[in-house]
């Protein structure tokens, strides 16, 4: 055979390529051939593992396990030998929803949950992208040296120096959801007690928390860890199983369950839980390490007395259908989302202790206790009409809240004293309406409340809405929210009218089709430019100053093409002229000028008048070219760098309502004062404009020859 004539190294390369090409049967055959006659034990071990990998990925798991076990007779298999097997087994139980599902895969707390720990938001920090997380969860990621990324949208938080609690949101969650807030505080208190090795006190604290929030998966997961530390293995397993039922796709719950199963010597079941964990969170190092250990023990020969049935893959991992059915048969809760980075309790230590007999053993017991307590309270109150109360974490978290707790004042902007509209949160943790904050920053680049410097915030211009805050307002204060929205839309409609109250920048002459770069530094014009962009018109008027009226009666509408912001609030605005207008009414708004305007268009001519106009146009154009070409090279280069090259003649003379663009370009570059240029803007006769330009060019030519 040709394969036999090839060198061993070449054949191994072919086998590796076949494996990468998913031709697993061919790879297994090549490795089997290479094993024949190979005497070196170390080399045999490596080839046997590779052959077993190929058999496993080729769907021949029982055969693969036999080869793995045979290889382990040479030397106990190391983690690197079992990597591919672990990956394959975890793929077999991989769920359709993997990591990074975002807010669509939240826990039972819904939008009130942290995307890192999946529990109720405690000390919420709002990132620049607008999503909120528990402060300790974010600090933990940073302390571990991990890049802090928003788990909802993937944005990086590199520019954030420290995580500040969102003051308004934190107060709101504590007031509107006191039960969940208290349970979260108890969880944190329990974690502190556990860190101090006060296990009994930590257990009692968690018991109280579970009575308050009997469907919070993290409470059961952490209590399972405490039970393990107290050597209450059966109760630890019970709590871990409850956590898995409440949050089937949460990796930490399966780790807890696997750890509890190991304490009972149920190795295969523990391995299956670690594989489920890896199917959800492939990068979980703890699950992968422990899975390596368990699989190595299972495959170990002789003294470990491996059961004969171990060669059947169904005894090592559940089939995909079985895993799916076991998850779906669990308690009916919304599918969870991102993998938790909830703080794991400190490493278990040996300690004695016991639980009170009144401890609820299952979630059903907790719910029954809660219902019983509620019914007693209702009887004492004389069966008064129940008000809306907080939902349990298995239901829609934004469905109910006590009407007695709701107060629109809790969600009022401290700047405009109105309901938050498009609430944004600064890096220092204070929340304002987007428009209110921007207007304050026009005057001073500091937080209006704490005066912290926000220069970098200004540069980034990342004013994203605080998502949770907006949802809470729209859900619980719908009438107030709709009224606030109506007022905002009316204001935007008024600002977007390009005939009435058009913003006017009083500065210089501007002409249709001609670029007009501007340096904006005054607060009133910062506001004006921003409003133009917010309304979508991207337009404002440009007029010369007038000592009597404030600004001239004629101007040009400019369109914003680009804006570059600086840390001190200044900006450079790239605009271009669009349409001429006549001012009908001079006005003022919020410190800048506005005007009611009507637009100007050239009057079209026909017949003999059109032919005469064409002749005049061609003659003046040639005359303009002569003047431009007579300029010094440096002067011409400077002009073209600012305004661009002189436009060519239009194919149709009267196609544009503003006339030929080269006329406006020439008027912009001619050395004329603004007052001399203004009459050209007001003319609606192209013939008169061309005649005026010809006179100016003749004057320039005569002046040059003197």
TINUKOL-37043 format. One record per residue (C-alpha): x, y, z; residue in three letters. Coordinates in Angstrom, 1 decimal, decimal comma. Example, Ala and Ser with C-alpha at 12.3 -4.5 7.8 and 13.67 -1.06 7.14 Angstrom:
# residues 2
px  py  pz  rest
12,3  -4,5  7,8  ALA
13,7  -1,1  7,1  SER
# end
This chain:
# residues 706
px  py  pz  rest
0,0  0,0  0,0  UNK
1,1  3,5  -0,7  UNK
0,4  4,5  2,9  UNK
2,9  2,0  4,1  UNK
5,6  3,6  2,0  UNK
5,1  7,0  3,6  UNK
7,1  7,9  6,7  UNK
5,5  7,7  10,1  UNK
5,6  11,4  10,6  UNK
3,8  12,0  7,3  UNK
1,1  9,6  8,2  UNK
0,5  11,2  11,6  UNK
0,2  14,5  9,8  UNK
-2,4  13,0  7,4  UNK
-4,3  11,6  10,4  UNK
-4,3  15,0  12,0  UNK
-5,6  16,6  8,8  UNK
-8,3  13,9  8,5  UNK
-9,4  14,6  12,1  UNK
-9,6  18,3  11,3  UNK
-11,6  17,5  8,2  UNK
-14,0  15,5  10,3  UNK
-13,0  12,3  8,6  UNK
-12,8  10,5  12,0  UNK
-13,0  6,9  10,7  UNK
-9,9  7,5  8,4  UNK
-8,0  9,1  11,3  UNK
-8,8  6,2  13,6  UNK
-7,6  3,7  11,0  UNK
-4,3  5,5  10,4  UNK
-3,6  5,7  14,1  UNK
-4,4  2,0  14,5  UNK
-1,9  1,2  11,7  UNK
0,8  3,4  13,3  UNK
0,3  1,6  16,6  UNK
1,3  -1,8  15,1  UNK
4,8  -2,5  15,9  UNK
5,3  0,7  18,0  UNK
7,3  -0,3  21,2  UNK
7,8  3,0  23,0  UNK
5,2  3,2  25,8  UNK
5,0  7,0  25,8  UNK
4,5  7,2  22,0  UNK
1,9  4,3  22,2  UNK
0,0  6,2  24,9  UNK
-0,2  9,3  22,7  UNK
-1,4  7,4  19,6  UNK
-3,9  5,4  21,6  UNK
-5,4  8,6  23,0  UNK
-5,6  10,1  19,5  UNK
-7,2  7,0  18,1  UNK
-9,7  7,1  21,0  UNK
-10,5  10,7  20,2  UNK
-11,2  9,9  16,6  UNK
-13,4  7,0  17,6  UNK
-15,4  9,2  20,0  UNK
-15,9  12,0  17,5  UNK
-16,8  9,4  14,9  UNK
-19,8  8,3  17,0  UNK
-18,1  5,1  18,4  UNK
-18,0  6,0  22,0  UNK
-18,1  2,5  23,5  UNK
-15,1  1,6  21,4  UNK
-13,4  4,8  22,3  UNK
-13,8  4,3  26,0  UNK
-12,3  0,8  25,7  UNK
-9,2  2,3  24,0  UNK
-9,0  5,1  26,6  UNK
-9,1  2,4  29,3  UNK
-6,5  0,4  27,5  UNK
-4,3  3,5  27,3  UNK
-4,7  4,2  31,0  UNK
-3,1  0,8  31,7  UNK
0,1  2,2  30,4  UNK
-0,1  5,4  32,5  UNK
-2,8  7,3  34,3  UNK
-4,4  9,6  31,8  UNK
-3,6  13,3  32,3  UNK
-6,0  16,2  31,6  UNK
-4,4  16,9  28,2  UNK
-5,2  13,3  27,2  UNK
-8,9  13,8  28,0  UNK
-9,5  17,3  26,6  UNK
-11,1  16,1  23,4  UNK
-13,2  13,5  25,1  UNK
-14,5  16,2  27,6  UNK
-15,2  18,5  24,7  UNK
-17,1  15,8  22,8  UNK
-19,1  14,7  25,8  UNK
-20,1  18,2  26,7  UNK
-21,1  18,9  23,1  UNK
-23,4  15,9  23,3  UNK
-25,4  17,6  26,1  UNK
-25,0  21,1  24,7  UNK
-28,2  23,2  24,9  UNK
-29,4  25,3  22,1  UNK
-28,8  28,4  24,1  UNK
-25,2  28,9  24,9  UNK
-23,2  31,7  26,5  UNK
-23,9  35,4  25,8  UNK
-27,7  35,2  25,5  UNK
-28,0  38,7  26,9  UNK
-31,0  40,1  28,6  UNK
-33,4  37,9  26,6  UNK
-32,2  35,0  28,9  UNK
-32,7  36,7  32,2  UNK
-33,5  34,9  35,5  UNK
-36,9  35,0  37,2  UNK
-36,1  38,6  38,3  UNK
-36,3  39,6  34,6  UNK
-35,1  43,2  34,0  UNK
-34,5  43,7  37,7  UNK
-31,7  41,1  37,7  UNK
-28,0  41,5  37,4  UNK
-26,6  40,1  34,2  UNK
-23,6  38,7  36,0  UNK
-25,1  37,0  39,1  UNK
-28,7  36,7  37,7  UNK
-30,1  37,7  41,0  UNK
-31,9  40,9  42,1  UNK
-29,9  44,1  41,5  UNK
-28,1  45,2  44,7  UNK
-26,1  48,4  44,7  UNK
-26,7  48,8  41,0  UNK
-24,0  50,4  38,8  UNK
-25,0  51,7  35,4  UNK
-22,3  51,3  32,8  UNK
-21,9  53,9  29,9  UNK
-23,9  51,6  27,6  UNK
-27,0  52,0  29,9  UNK
-27,1  48,5  31,4  UNK
-26,9  48,0  35,1  UNK
-25,2  45,3  37,2  UNK
-24,4  44,7  40,9  UNK
-21,4  46,7  42,0  UNK
-19,7  43,7  43,7  UNK
-20,1  41,6  40,6  UNK
-18,3  44,3  38,5  UNK
-15,6  44,8  41,1  UNK
-15,1  41,0  41,3  UNK
-14,4  40,8  37,6  UNK
-12,0  43,7  37,7  UNK
-10,2  42,3  40,8  UNK
-9,7  39,0  38,9  UNK
-7,9  40,9  36,2  UNK
-10,7  40,1  33,7  UNK
-11,7  42,7  31,1  UNK
-15,0  44,2  32,3  UNK
-17,5  43,9  29,5  UNK
-21,2  44,5  29,5  UNK
-22,8  41,0  29,4  UNK
-25,9  42,5  27,7  UNK
-24,3  44,3  24,7  UNK
-20,6  43,5  24,9  UNK
-19,4  47,1  25,3  UNK
-16,0  47,5  27,0  UNK
-15,7  49,5  30,2  UNK
-12,1  50,5  29,8  UNK
-12,7  54,2  30,4  UNK
-14,6  53,6  33,7  UNK
-12,2  54,4  36,6  UNK
-14,5  53,2  39,4  UNK
-17,9  51,7  39,7  UNK
-20,3  54,1  41,4  UNK
-23,8  53,1  42,6  UNK
-26,7  54,6  40,6  UNK
-28,2  56,7  43,4  UNK
-31,7  57,0  42,0  UNK
-32,0  53,4  40,8  UNK
-30,6  52,0  44,1  UNK
-33,1  54,0  46,1  UNK
-36,0  53,0  43,7  UNK
-35,3  49,3  43,9  UNK
-35,0  49,4  47,7  UNK
-38,3  51,3  48,1  UNK
-40,4  49,7  45,4  UNK
-39,2  46,1  45,9  UNK
-38,4  45,9  49,7  UNK
-38,9  42,1  49,9  UNK
-36,4  41,2  47,2  UNK
-34,1  43,9  48,4  UNK
-34,1  42,5  51,9  UNK
-33,4  39,0  50,6  UNK
-30,4  40,3  48,6  UNK
-29,1  42,1  51,7  UNK
-29,4  38,9  53,7  UNK
-27,5  37,0  51,0  UNK
-24,7  39,4  51,2  UNK
-24,7  39,3  55,0  UNK
-24,6  35,5  54,8  UNK
-21,6  35,6  52,5  UNK
-19,8  37,8  55,0  UNK
-20,6  35,4  57,9  UNK
-19,3  32,5  55,8  UNK
-16,1  34,3  55,0  UNK
-15,6  34,7  58,8  UNK
-16,2  30,9  59,2  UNK
-19,4  31,5  61,2  UNK
-21,2  28,7  59,4  UNK
-24,2  28,3  61,7  UNK
-24,9  32,0  61,6  UNK
-24,5  32,0  57,8  UNK
-26,9  29,1  57,4  UNK
-29,5  30,8  59,6  UNK
-29,2  34,0  57,5  UNK
-29,7  32,1  54,3  UNK
-32,7  30,3  55,8  UNK
-34,3  33,7  56,4  UNK
-33,5  34,8  52,9  UNK
-35,0  31,7  51,3  UNK
-38,2  32,2  53,3  UNK
-38,4  35,7  51,8  UNK
-37,4  34,7  48,3  UNK
-38,1  31,0  47,9  UNK
-37,4  31,0  44,1  UNK
-34,0  32,7  44,1  UNK
-31,7  30,0  42,7  UNK
-28,5  31,7  44,1  UNK
-29,8  31,4  47,6  UNK
-30,2  27,7  47,3  UNK
-26,8  27,3  45,5  UNK
-24,9  29,2  48,2  UNK
-26,8  27,4  51,0  UNK
-25,8  24,1  49,4  UNK
-22,1  25,2  49,8  UNK
-22,8  26,0  53,5  UNK
-24,4  22,6  54,0  UNK
-21,4  20,9  52,4  UNK
-19,1  22,8  54,8  UNK
-21,2  21,5  57,7  UNK
-21,1  18,0  56,3  UNK
-24,8  18,0  55,7  UNK
-24,3  16,3  52,3  UNK
-27,9  15,2  51,8  UNK
-29,2  18,7  52,4  UNK
-26,5  20,2  50,2  UNK
-27,6  17,9  47,4  UNK
-31,2  18,9  47,9  UNK
-30,4  22,6  47,7  UNK
-28,2  22,1  44,7  UNK
-31,0  20,2  42,9  UNK
-33,4  23,0  43,7  UNK
-31,0  25,6  42,3  UNK
-30,8  23,5  39,1  UNK
-34,6  23,2  38,8  UNK
-35,0  27,0  39,3  UNK
-32,3  27,8  36,8  UNK
-31,7  24,8  34,5  UNK
-29,1  26,5  32,3  UNK
-27,1  28,1  35,1  UNK
-23,6  26,5  35,3  UNK
-22,9  27,2  39,0  UNK
-26,0  25,2  40,0  UNK
-24,7  22,1  38,2  UNK
-21,2  22,6  39,8  UNK
-22,8  22,6  43,2  UNK
-24,9  19,5  42,4  UNK
-21,8  17,7  41,1  UNK
-19,8  18,5  44,2  UNK
-22,6  17,2  46,4  UNK
-22,8  14,0  44,3  UNK
-19,1  13,4  44,6  UNK
-19,5  13,4  48,4  UNK
-21,9  10,4  48,0  UNK
-19,5  8,6  45,7  UNK
-21,9  9,0  42,8  UNK
-19,1  9,6  40,3  UNK
-20,9  9,1  37,0  UNK
-23,8  11,4  38,0  UNK
-21,3  14,0  39,1  UNK
-19,5  13,7  35,8  UNK
-22,7  14,3  33,9  UNK
-23,4  17,5  35,9  UNK
-19,9  18,8  35,1  UNK
-20,6  18,0  31,4  UNK
-23,9  19,9  31,5  UNK
-22,0  22,8  33,1  UNK
-19,4  22,8  30,3  UNK
-22,1  22,6  27,7  UNK
-23,5  25,9  29,1  UNK
-20,2  27,5  30,0  UNK
-17,3  25,9  28,0  UNK
-14,7  28,1  29,7  UNK
-15,6  27,0  33,3  UNK
-12,1  25,9  34,5  UNK
-13,4  24,3  37,7  UNK
-15,9  22,1  35,9  UNK
-13,3  21,1  33,3  UNK
-10,7  20,2  36,0  UNK
-13,1  18,2  38,0  UNK
-14,5  16,4  34,9  UNK
-10,9  15,4  34,0  UNK
-10,4  14,0  37,5  UNK
-13,6  12,0  37,5  UNK
-13,2  10,7  34,0  UNK
-9,6  9,7  34,8  UNK
-10,9  7,8  37,8  UNK
-13,6  6,1  35,8  UNK
-11,2  5,0  33,1  UNK
-8,5  3,9  35,6  UNK
-7,9  0,1  35,4  UNK
-7,5  -2,7  38,0  UNK
-7,7  -1,3  41,5  UNK
-10,6  1,0  40,7  UNK
-12,8  -2,0  39,7  UNK
-14,4  -0,3  36,7  UNK
-17,9  -1,7  36,3  UNK
-18,5  -3,5  33,0  UNK
-21,4  -1,3  32,1  UNK
-19,2  1,8  32,0  UNK
-18,4  1,1  28,3  UNK
-22,0  2,1  27,5  UNK
-21,9  5,8  26,9  UNK
-25,5  6,2  28,2  UNK
-24,1  5,5  31,7  UNK
-21,6  8,4  31,5  UNK
-23,8  11,1  30,0  UNK
-27,4  11,5  29,4  UNK
-28,5  11,7  25,8  UNK
-29,5  15,1  24,5  UNK
-33,2  14,1  24,6  UNK
-32,9  13,0  28,2  UNK
-31,1  16,2  29,2  UNK
-33,7  18,3  27,4  UNK
-36,6  16,4  29,0  UNK
-35,1  16,6  32,5  UNK
-34,7  20,4  32,1  UNK
-38,2  20,9  30,7  UNK
-39,7  18,7  33,4  UNK
-38,2  21,0  36,1  UNK
-40,1  23,7  37,7  UNK
-41,6  26,0  35,0  UNK
-39,5  29,1  35,0  UNK
-38,3  31,4  32,2  UNK
-35,1  30,3  30,6  UNK
-32,1  31,9  32,3  UNK
-29,6  33,9  30,7  UNK
-26,0  34,8  31,1  UNK
-23,7  32,6  33,2  UNK
-23,5  33,7  36,7  UNK
-20,4  35,2  38,2  UNK
-22,1  35,3  41,6  UNK
-19,5  35,2  44,4  UNK
-18,7  31,7  45,4  UNK
-18,5  31,2  49,1  UNK
-15,1  30,6  50,5  UNK
-13,5  27,2  50,3  UNK
-15,5  24,7  52,6  UNK
-13,9  24,0  56,0  UNK
-14,9  21,3  58,4  UNK
-17,2  22,4  61,1  UNK
-20,0  20,9  63,1  UNK
-23,6  22,3  63,3  UNK
-27,2  21,5  62,6  UNK
-30,2  23,1  61,0  UNK
-33,5  24,0  62,7  UNK
-36,4  21,6  62,2  UNK
-38,4  24,4  60,7  UNK
-36,1  24,8  57,8  UNK
-38,1  24,5  54,5  UNK
-36,8  21,5  52,6  UNK
-38,2  22,2  49,2  UNK
-39,4  25,1  47,2  UNK
-43,0  23,8  47,6  UNK
-42,6  24,0  51,4  UNK
-41,4  27,6  51,1  UNK
-44,3  28,6  48,9  UNK
-46,8  26,9  51,3  UNK
-45,4  28,7  54,3  UNK
-45,6  32,0  52,4  UNK
-49,2  31,4  51,4  UNK
-50,1  30,4  55,0  UNK
-48,5  33,5  56,4  UNK
-50,3  35,7  53,9  UNK
-53,7  34,2  54,6  UNK
-53,2  34,8  58,4  UNK
-52,4  38,4  57,7  UNK
-55,5  38,8  55,6  UNK
-57,7  37,4  58,3  UNK
-56,2  39,8  60,9  UNK
-56,9  42,7  58,5  UNK
-60,6  41,7  58,2  UNK
-60,2  40,4  54,6  UNK
-59,4  43,8  53,3  UNK
-59,0  44,2  49,6  UNK
-55,5  43,2  48,6  UNK
-53,3  45,7  46,8  UNK
-50,8  44,7  44,2  UNK
-47,7  43,2  45,7  UNK
-44,3  42,1  44,5  UNK
-44,3  39,0  42,3  UNK
-42,2  36,0  43,2  UNK
-39,1  35,7  41,1  UNK
-40,7  33,0  38,9  UNK
-43,2  35,4  37,4  UNK
-42,9  38,6  35,4  UNK
-40,8  40,9  37,5  UNK
-42,3  44,0  36,0  UNK
-45,9  43,0  36,4  UNK
-46,7  44,2  40,0  UNK
-45,6  46,6  42,6  UNK
-47,4  48,1  45,6  UNK
-49,3  51,2  44,6  UNK
-48,6  52,6  48,0  UNK
-44,9  52,6  47,3  UNK
-45,1  54,3  43,9  UNK
-44,4  58,0  43,9  UNK
-43,5  60,0  40,7  UNK
-41,3  62,2  42,8  UNK
-38,9  59,2  43,1  UNK
-38,2  59,4  39,3  UNK
-38,0  63,2  38,8  UNK
-35,0  64,9  37,3  UNK
-33,3  67,2  39,8  UNK
-32,7  69,7  37,0  UNK
-36,1  70,1  35,3  UNK
-38,2  68,8  38,2  UNK
-40,2  66,7  35,7  UNK
-40,4  63,0  35,2  UNK
-37,2  61,5  33,7  UNK
-37,3  61,4  30,0  UNK
-34,5  59,4  28,3  UNK
-32,7  59,1  31,7  UNK
-28,9  58,8  31,6  UNK
-26,5  58,1  34,4  UNK
-23,2  59,8  34,8  UNK
-20,0  57,9  35,8  UNK
-20,5  59,4  39,3  UNK
-23,8  57,7  39,7  UNK
-26,3  60,5  39,2  UNK
-29,2  60,4  36,8  UNK
-30,8  63,2  34,8  UNK
-32,8  63,6  31,7  UNK
-30,5  63,4  28,6  UNK
-31,4  66,9  27,4  UNK
-31,1  68,4  30,9  UNK
-27,6  67,0  31,4  UNK
-26,4  68,1  28,0  UNK
-27,6  71,7  28,6  UNK
-25,7  71,8  31,9  UNK
-22,6  70,4  30,3  UNK
-22,8  73,2  27,7  UNK
-21,9  75,6  30,5  UNK
-19,7  73,5  32,8  UNK
-18,2  70,1  32,1  UNK
-19,0  68,9  35,7  UNK
-21,8  66,8  37,3  UNK
-24,6  69,3  38,3  UNK
-24,9  67,5  41,7  UNK
-21,5  66,4  42,9  UNK
-19,3  68,6  40,6  UNK
-17,2  65,7  39,5  UNK
-15,2  66,3  36,3  UNK
-17,0  64,9  33,2  UNK
-14,6  65,9  30,5  UNK
-14,0  62,4  29,3  UNK
-17,7  61,7  29,3  UNK
-18,1  64,8  27,0  UNK
-15,5  63,5  24,6  UNK
-17,0  60,0  24,3  UNK
-20,6  61,4  23,9  UNK
-21,9  58,1  25,0  UNK
-25,1  59,2  26,6  UNK
-27,0  56,0  26,6  UNK
-30,3  55,7  28,3  UNK
-30,5  53,8  31,6  UNK
-32,4  50,8  30,5  UNK
-33,9  49,6  33,8  UNK
-34,9  53,1  34,8  UNK
-36,8  53,7  31,6  UNK
-38,6  50,4  31,9  UNK
-39,6  51,0  35,5  UNK
-41,1  54,4  34,6  UNK
-43,0  53,2  31,5  UNK
-44,3  50,1  33,4  UNK
-45,4  51,6  36,7  UNK
-46,2  55,2  35,8  UNK
-47,7  54,8  32,3  UNK
-50,0  57,8  32,3  UNK
-47,2  60,1  33,6  UNK
-44,8  58,6  31,1  UNK
-47,2  59,1  28,2  UNK
-47,8  62,7  29,1  UNK
-44,1  63,4  29,4  UNK
-43,6  61,7  26,0  UNK
-46,3  63,8  24,5  UNK
-44,7  67,1  25,7  UNK
-41,3  65,9  24,3  UNK
-42,8  65,1  20,9  UNK
-44,5  68,4  20,7  UNK
-41,2  70,2  21,5  UNK
-39,4  68,1  18,9  UNK
-42,1  68,9  16,3  UNK
-41,7  72,6  16,9  UNK
-38,0  72,5  16,7  UNK
-38,0  70,5  13,5  UNK
-40,1  73,1  11,6  UNK
-37,8  74,7  9,0  UNK
-40,1  77,6  8,3  UNK
-41,0  78,8  11,8  UNK
-38,6  79,4  14,6  UNK
-35,6  78,2  12,5  UNK
-32,4  78,5  14,6  UNK
-30,1  81,2  13,3  UNK
-26,3  81,4  13,8  UNK
-25,3  85,0  13,6  UNK
-21,8  85,0  12,3  UNK
-20,7  85,3  8,7  UNK
-21,9  85,0  5,1  UNK
-22,8  81,6  3,8  UNK
-23,8  80,6  0,3  UNK
-25,6  77,6  -1,3  UNK
-23,4  74,6  -2,2  UNK
-20,3  76,2  -0,5  UNK
-18,7  74,5  2,6  UNK
-18,8  76,5  5,8  UNK
-16,8  75,0  8,7  UNK
-17,6  76,5  12,1  UNK
-16,0  76,5  15,6  UNK
-18,8  76,3  18,2  UNK
-17,9  77,3  21,8  UNK
-20,8  79,4  23,1  UNK
-23,3  77,4  25,2  UNK
-26,3  78,8  23,4  UNK
-24,9  77,6  20,0  UNK
-23,9  74,2  21,5  UNK
-27,6  73,8  22,4  UNK
-28,7  75,0  19,0  UNK
-26,5  72,6  17,1  UNK
-27,4  69,6  19,3  UNK
-31,1  70,4  18,8  UNK
-30,7  70,5  15,1  UNK
-29,1  67,0  15,2  UNK
-31,7  65,6  17,6  UNK
-34,7  66,7  15,5  UNK
-33,1  65,1  12,4  UNK
-33,2  68,3  10,3  UNK
-29,4  68,9  10,8  UNK
-30,1  72,4  9,5  UNK
-29,9  75,9  10,8  UNK
-29,7  79,4  9,3  UNK
-26,6  81,6  8,9  UNK
-27,0  85,4  8,9  UNK
-24,8  88,4  9,2  UNK
-25,1  90,6  12,3  UNK
-27,3  93,7  12,1  UNK
-26,9  96,5  14,6  UNK
-30,6  97,3  14,7  UNK
-32,5  94,0  14,1  UNK
-29,8  91,7  15,6  UNK
-29,2  89,9  12,3  UNK
-29,7  90,6  8,6  UNK
-32,9  90,0  6,6  UNK
-31,3  87,5  4,3  UNK
-29,3  84,3  5,0  UNK
-28,5  80,8  3,9  UNK
-29,7  77,5  5,4  UNK
-26,7  75,3  6,4  UNK
-26,7  71,5  6,7  UNK
-24,5  69,8  9,3  UNK
-22,4  67,1  7,7  UNK
-20,2  66,2  10,6  UNK
-19,4  67,3  14,2  UNK
-16,2  66,7  16,2  UNK
-16,4  67,2  20,0  UNK
-13,7  68,2  22,4  UNK
-13,3  67,5  26,1  UNK
-14,1  71,1  27,1  UNK
-17,4  71,0  25,3  UNK
-16,3  72,9  22,2  UNK
-16,9  71,4  18,7  UNK
-16,0  71,9  15,1  UNK
-19,0  71,6  12,8  UNK
-18,6  70,8  9,1  UNK
-21,6  72,4  7,3  UNK
-22,5  73,2  3,7  UNK
-24,9  75,8  2,3  UNK
-28,3  74,5  1,0  UNK
-31,0  77,2  0,4  UNK
-31,4  80,9  0,6  UNK
-34,0  82,5  2,7  UNK
-35,6  85,8  3,6  UNK
-36,4  86,6  7,3  UNK
-40,1  87,3  7,9  UNK
-39,9  87,6  11,7  UNK
-36,9  87,9  14,0  UNK
-37,2  85,9  17,2  UNK
-35,1  84,4  20,0  UNK
-35,2  81,1  22,0  UNK
-33,1  79,8  24,9  UNK
-30,3  82,4  24,3  UNK
-29,9  82,0  20,5  UNK
-31,7  83,7  17,6  UNK
-34,5  82,2  15,6  UNK
-36,6  83,4  12,6  UNK
-39,7  82,7  10,6  UNK
-38,4  82,5  7,1  UNK
-39,5  82,0  3,5  UNK
-37,2  80,5  0,9  UNK
-35,9  82,2  -2,2  UNK
-35,6  80,8  -5,7  UNK
-34,4  82,3  -9,0  UNK
-37,0  83,3  -11,5  UNK
-36,8  81,2  -14,7  UNK
-36,8  82,8  -18,2  UNK
-37,5  81,4  -21,6  UNK
-37,1  82,1  -25,3  UNK
-34,8  85,0  -26,3  UNK
-34,2  86,0  -22,7  UNK
-32,9  82,5  -21,9  UNK
-30,5  82,6  -24,9  UNK
-29,2  86,0  -23,8  UNK
-28,8  84,6  -20,2  UNK
-26,8  81,7  -21,5  UNK
-24,5  84,0  -23,5  UNK
-24,0  86,2  -20,5  UNK
-23,3  83,2  -18,2  UNK
-20,6  81,8  -20,5  UNK
-18,9  85,1  -20,8  UNK
-18,8  85,8  -17,0  UNK
-17,6  82,2  -16,4  UNK
-14,6  82,7  -18,7  UNK
-13,9  86,0  -17,0  UNK
-14,0  84,3  -13,6  UNK
-11,6  81,6  -14,8  UNK
-9,2  84,3  -15,9  UNK
-9,3  85,9  -12,4  UNK
-8,9  82,6  -10,6  UNK
-5,9  81,6  -12,8  UNK
-4,3  85,0  -12,1  UNK
-4,0  84,3  -8,4  UNK
-0,7  83,3  -6,9  UNK
-0,2  79,6  -6,4  UNK
-0,1  79,8  -2,6  UNK
-3,3  81,9  -2,5  UNK
-5,1  79,6  -4,9  UNK
-4,0  76,6  -2,9  UNK
-5,3  78,1  0,3  UNK
-8,7  78,9  -1,3  UNK
-9,1  75,4  -2,7  UNK
-8,1  73,9  0,6  UNK
-11,0  75,8  2,3  UNK
-13,7  75,9  -0,3  UNK
-12,6  73,2  -2,8  UNK
-11,9  73,8  -6,5  UNK
-14,0  76,1  -8,6  UNK
-17,1  74,1  -9,9  UNK
-17,6  73,6  -13,6  UNK
-20,5  75,0  -15,5  UNK
-23,9  73,3  -15,0  UNK
-25,2  71,4  -18,0  UNK
-28,6  73,1  -17,5  UNK
-28,4  76,7  -16,6  UNK
-31,6  77,1  -14,7  UNK
-31,9  73,6  -13,2  UNK
-31,1  74,7  -9,6  UNK
-33,4  77,2  -7,8  UNK
-30,2  78,8  -6,5  UNK
-28,6  79,1  -9,9  UNK
-25,1  77,8  -11,0  UNK
-22,9  76,7  -8,0  UNK
-19,8  78,3  -9,4  UNK
-21,3  81,8  -8,9  UNK
-21,7  81,2  -5,1  UNK
-18,2  79,7  -4,9  UNK
-16,8  82,8  -6,6  UNK
-18,7  85,1  -4,3  UNK
-17,3  83,3  -1,3  UNK
-13,7  83,6  -2,4  UNK
-13,8  87,1  -3,9  UNK
-12,2  89,7  -1,5  UNK
-15,6  91,4  -0,7  UNK
-16,9  92,4  2,7  UNK
-20,1  90,7  4,0  UNK
-22,2  93,7  3,4  UNK
-21,1  93,7  -0,3  UNK
-21,9  90,0  -0,6  UNK
-25,3  90,2  1,0  UNK
-27,2  91,8  -1,9  UNK
-26,2  88,9  -4,2  UNK
-27,9  86,5  -1,7  UNK
-31,2  88,4  -2,0  UNK
-31,3  88,5  -5,8  UNK
-33,8  86,1  -7,5  UNK
-32,6  87,1  -11,0  UNK
-29,7  85,1  -12,3  UNK
-29,1  87,8  -15,0  UNK
-28,7  90,5  -12,3  UNK
-26,4  88,3  -10,2  UNK
-24,2  87,5  -13,3  UNK
-24,1  91,2  -14,2  UNK
-23,1  92,1  -10,6  UNK
-20,3  89,5  -10,6  UNK
-19,0  90,8  -14,0  UNK
-18,8  94,3  -12,6  UNK
-16,8  93,0  -9,6  UNK
-14,4  91,1  -11,8  UNK
-13,9  94,1  -14,1  UNK
-13,2  96,2  -11,0  UNK
-10,7  93,6  -9,7  UNK
-8,9  93,5  -13,1  UNK
-8,6  97,3  -13,3  UNK
-7,3  97,5  -9,8  UNK
-4,7  94,9  -10,6  UNK
-3,3  96,9  -13,5  UNK
-3,0  100,2  -11,7  UNK
# end
